[in-house]
Amino acid sequence: MLFVARVLEEGAFTGRLARAAARVWEGASAGRVVRALDFPAHVRVVAVGGATLGGSGKTPLAIACARELARARSSGSGARVAFVGHAYRARPGCPRVVRTTDPLQLVGDEALVAAVELEPAGVPVVVGPDRASAVALAARIADVLVLDGVAQTQPAPATLALLAVDPEEPWGRAVAVPPCGDLRAPVEALLRAADAVVPIVEDDVPFPWDTLRGARVGLVSALARPHRVLRSLARRGVVPRVVLRARDHTPVATRTLLQHERGEASVDVWVATRKCSLHVPRPTMVLPHAILLPPWLRSDLARIGHALTPANTGNNLKCNEGLRPHA
């Protein structure tokens, strides 16, 4: 099952049957890009979707947007902000505000990461058994909602709809939907839904990279596209000797880790993203993943946070025309 999941997540199938299946996926996924969600007229919404099935950086972008919106609030002049997660592979039972001590199976890994990251900023993270119930609760406690994993809303469109992309592989490895590629939906459908495309740029933060460069490192991944993390490590001179993979959002077995901590090829330290570390039963070094928001986005978020009309972001799509795949 893990092998099949990897192939589907990475889009490795080829051939006539694969192309036929991809056409079916295209038709179905294009209609799912825009989500039917109701929210009060006074509430402003920042929707953050990802171009690929994992690895686009949508959740870090959504967290960064919520943190930026909260800065105005801390000065006493901004709107109340809430972050709406999706509790993937979890069972919240009812809409709830996530606590950093909540069980993983109750709220999901991405919501827990968001809660840890946004607690210092005073931004509540809300999940529910479905997105609509989470949005309804969040709208009662906040004026601006940041939706993680929603590209666009209807019948009322989001105040600002952002599409997160990997700058090196904005449309995945093959510019195709599964099973031929890893795009979430056809490129044109994604672009129609978005006000702006946001390439995810990492911000350098203090971290003991020198220690890792001198150690035997193992990477633990519960991500759909771990090669993005491997690229980031390689840029800093860290090449893991072991990469242990589980399915996206699923645990890694303790005995599997122990097997790689013994013998000549043993691992000195395990590293993982914050999300993946939640699925590891042994201590790991959590990799930083701070991102830089472009100046135009900071400006738009400031306007939204101060209850002003957001700037027309249509020009930002023109600035990102180079991200469109060539025919």
C-alpha positions in Angstrom: 0.0 0.0 0.0 2.8 2.4 0.8 4.3 1.8 -2.7 1.0 2.5 -4.4 0.5 5.7 -2.3 4.0 6.9 -3.2 3.3 6.4 -6.9 0.0 8.1 -6.8 1.4 11.0 -4.7 4.4 11.5 -7.0 2.5 10.9 -10.2 4.7 8.2 -11.7 2.2 6.3 -13.9 2.5 6.5 -17.7 0.8 4.9 -20.6 -2.6 5.0 -22.2 -4.6 3.8 -19.2 -2.9 6.3 -17.0 -3.7 9.2 -19.4 -7.3 8.1 -19.5 -7.5 8.1 -15.7 -5.8 11.5 -15.6 -8.6 12.9 -17.9 -11.2 11.7 -15.5 -9.3 13.2 -12.6 -9.0 16.6 -14.5 -12.8 16.7 -14.9 -13.5 15.9 -11.3 -10.8 18.0 -9.7 -11.5 21.2 -11.7 -14.9 21.4 -10.0 -13.5 20.9 -6.6 -11.1 23.8 -6.7 -13.8 26.2 -5.6 -15.5 25.2 -2.3 -19.0 26.0 -1.3 -18.7 27.7 2.1 -21.0 30.3 3.8 -19.7 32.9 6.1 -21.2 36.2 7.4 -20.9 39.2 5.2 -18.8 41.1 7.7 -16.1 38.4 7.8 -13.2 38.6 5.5 -11.5 35.4 4.2 -8.0 34.6 3.1 -8.0 31.3 1.3 -4.7 29.4 0.8 -4.6 26.5 -1.6 -1.7 24.4 -2.9 -0.9 23.5 -6.5 0.2 19.9 -5.8 -0.9 17.0 -3.7 1.5 17.9 -0.8 4.8 19.8 -0.9 3.5 23.2 -2.2 3.9 24.9 1.2 0.3 25.9 1.6 0.1 25.4 5.4 3.3 27.4 6.1 2.0 30.1 3.9 -1.4 30.1 5.7 0.4 30.2 9.1 2.5 33.1 7.9 -0.5 35.0 6.7 -2.4 34.5 10.0 0.7 35.7 11.9 1.0 38.8 9.7 -2.7 39.6 10.2 -2.3 39.2 14.0 0.5 41.8 14.1 -2.0 44.6 13.4 -4.2 43.2 16.1 -1.4 43.3 18.7 -1.1 47.0 18.1 -4.8 47.4 18.9 -6.0 48.5 15.5 -6.4 45.3 13.6 -9.1 42.6 13.2 -9.5 39.4 15.2 -7.9 36.5 13.3 -8.7 32.8 13.3 -7.0 30.0 11.4 -9.3 27.3 10.0 -7.6 23.9 9.5 -9.0 20.7 8.0 -8.2 17.9 10.5 -7.0 15.5 7.8 -7.1 11.8 9.0 -8.5 13.0 12.4 -11.9 12.9 14.0 -12.8 16.1 15.9 -16.4 15.1 16.5 -17.5 18.7 16.8 -16.1 22.1 15.8 -13.4 23.1 18.3 -10.5 25.4 19.0 -7.3 23.4 18.9 -5.1 23.2 22.0 -1.4 22.4 21.7 -2.0 19.4 24.0 -4.8 17.9 21.9 -4.3 14.3 20.7 -3.1 14.0 17.1 -6.0 11.7 16.2 -8.5 14.3 17.5 -7.4 17.4 15.5 -4.8 16.3 12.9 -1.1 17.0 12.4 -1.4 20.3 10.4 -3.8 21.8 12.9 -1.5 21.0 15.8 1.5 22.5 14.0 -0.6 25.6 13.3 -1.7 25.8 17.0 1.9 25.6 18.2 3.1 28.2 15.7 0.2 30.7 16.2 -0.3 30.4 20.0 2.3 33.2 20.7 0.4 35.4 18.2 -2.9 34.8 20.0 -4.5 33.3 16.8 -7.0 30.5 17.6 -6.9 27.4 15.3 -10.3 25.9 14.6 -11.2 22.5 13.1 -14.4 20.5 12.8 -15.8 17.3 11.4 -16.3 19.3 8.2 -15.0 22.5 6.8 -18.4 24.3 7.0 -18.8 23.7 10.7 -15.2 24.9 11.4 -15.8 28.1 9.4 -19.1 28.7 11.3 -17.3 28.5 14.7 -14.3 30.6 13.5 -16.7 33.3 12.2 -18.2 33.7 15.7 -14.8 34.4 17.3 -12.9 36.3 14.5 -13.3 39.0 11.8 -10.7 37.5 9.4 -10.5 33.8 8.7 -7.4 32.2 7.1 -8.5 28.9 5.4 -5.7 26.3 5.1 -6.3 24.1 2.0 -9.1 26.0 0.3 -8.3 27.6 -3.1 -11.4 29.7 -3.5 -15.0 29.9 -2.0 -18.5 30.3 -3.3 -21.1 31.8 -3.6 -19.2 34.7 -2.1 -15.5 34.7 -3.2 -12.7 34.9 -0.7 -11.4 38.4 0.0 -8.0 37.1 -1.1 -7.3 33.7 -2.7 -3.7 32.6 -2.7 -2.1 29.6 -4.6 1.1 28.3 -3.0 3.7 26.8 -5.3 7.1 25.3 -5.0 9.3 27.8 -7.0 11.4 25.0 -8.5 8.5 22.7 -9.4 5.4 25.0 -9.4 3.3 22.5 -11.3 4.8 19.4 -9.9 7.1 17.0 -11.7 5.1 16.4 -14.9 2.5 19.3 -15.2 -0.2 16.7 -14.9 -2.8 15.4 -12.5 -2.7 11.9 -11.0 -1.9 9.2 -11.9 0.5 10.9 -14.5 1.5 13.8 -12.2 0.9 15.3 -8.8 -1.1 18.5 -9.7 -4.2 18.9 -7.5 -6.2 20.1 -10.5 -5.5 21.4 -14.0 -3.3 24.5 -14.1 -5.9 26.7 -15.7 -8.5 25.7 -13.1 -6.1 26.6 -10.3 -5.2 29.9 -11.8 -8.8 30.9 -12.4 -9.5 30.3 -8.7 -6.5 32.3 -7.4 -6.0 36.0 -7.1 -2.3 35.5 -6.9 0.4 32.8 -7.1 2.8 32.8 -4.2 6.2 31.0 -4.7 7.3 29.7 -1.3 10.6 31.2 -0.3 12.3 30.0 2.9 13.6 32.4 5.5 16.9 31.6 7.2 16.5 31.3 11.0 19.1 30.3 13.6 19.7 26.5 13.5 22.6 24.2 14.3 23.4 23.3 10.6 27.1 22.7 11.4 26.1 20.0 13.9 24.1 18.2 11.3 26.8 18.5 8.6 29.1 16.6 10.9 26.6 13.9 11.9 25.1 10.7 10.4 21.6 12.1 9.7 18.4 10.2 9.0 15.3 12.0 7.7 11.9 10.8 8.8 9.1 11.8 6.4 5.3 11.5 6.5 5.0 13.8 3.5 3.7 13.3 0.0 6.7 15.0 -1.6 9.8 14.7 0.7 12.2 15.6 -2.1 11.4 19.2 -1.3 12.8 18.8 2.2 15.8 16.9 0.8 16.5 19.8 -1.6 16.4 22.2 1.4 18.8 20.1 3.4 21.2 19.7 0.4 21.4 23.5 0.0 22.7 23.6 3.6 25.2 20.8 3.0 23.2 18.1 4.8 22.7 14.8 2.9 20.8 12.2 5.0 22.2 8.6 4.8 18.7 7.2 5.5 15.3 8.4 4.4 12.4 6.7 6.2 9.0 7.3 4.6 5.5 6.7 5.8 2.3 7.6 4.0 1.3 11.2 4.1 0.0 12.1 7.7 0.7 8.6 9.1 3.0 7.2 11.8 6.5 5.8 11.5 7.1 2.5 13.5 9.5 2.6 16.4 11.2 -0.7 15.3 11.9 0.8 11.9 13.8 3.6 13.5 15.7 1.2 15.8 16.8 -0.9 12.9 18.7 2.1 11.5 20.3 3.1 14.8 22.5 0.1 14.9 25.3 -1.3 12.8 27.9 0.3 10.7 25.4 2.5 8.8 23.8 3.7 12.0 22.1 7.1 12.4 23.3 9.6 15.0 20.3 12.0 14.8 16.9 11.8 13.2 15.5 15.0 11.7 11.9 15.8 10.6 9.7 18.7 9.7 7.5 19.8 12.6 4.5 18.0 11.1 6.4 14.8 10.5 7.9 14.9 14.1 4.4 14.4 15.4 4.3 10.9 13.8 7.7 9.8 15.2 7.6 7.9 18.6 11.2 8.9 19.3 12.9 12.3 19.8 13.9 14.0 16.6 15.5 17.3 15.7 12.7 19.5 14.2 13.7 21.3 11.1 12.8 25.0 10.8 10.5 26.1 8.0 9.9 29.9 8.2 8.9 31.5 5.0 9.2 35.0 3.6 6.0 36.8 2.6 6.5 39.1 -0.5 6.0 42.8 0.1 2.8 43.0 -1.9 1.2 40.3 0.1 2.1 42.0 3.4 0.5 45.1 2.1 -2.7 43.3 1.1 -2.9 41.5 4.4 -2.4 44.8 6.3 -5.4 46.3 4.4 -7.5 43.3 5.2 -6.5 43.4 8.8 -7.4 47.0 9.1 -10.8 46.4 7.5 -10.0 48.4 4.4 -10.7 47.3 0.9 -7.9 44.9 -0.2 -5.8 45.9 -3.1 -6.6 44.4 -6.5 -4.2 41.5 -6.7 -4.9 40.7 -10.3 -1.6 42.3 -11.4 0.3 39.7 -9.2 -0.9 37.0 -11.6 0.7 38.9 -14.4 3.9 39.0 -12.5 3.7 35.3 -12.2 3.0 34.5 -15.8 6.4 32.9 -16.0 5.1 30.1 -13.8 2.6 29.0 -16.5 3.8 25.8 -18.1 5.0 26.0 -21.7 2.9 24.2 -24.2 
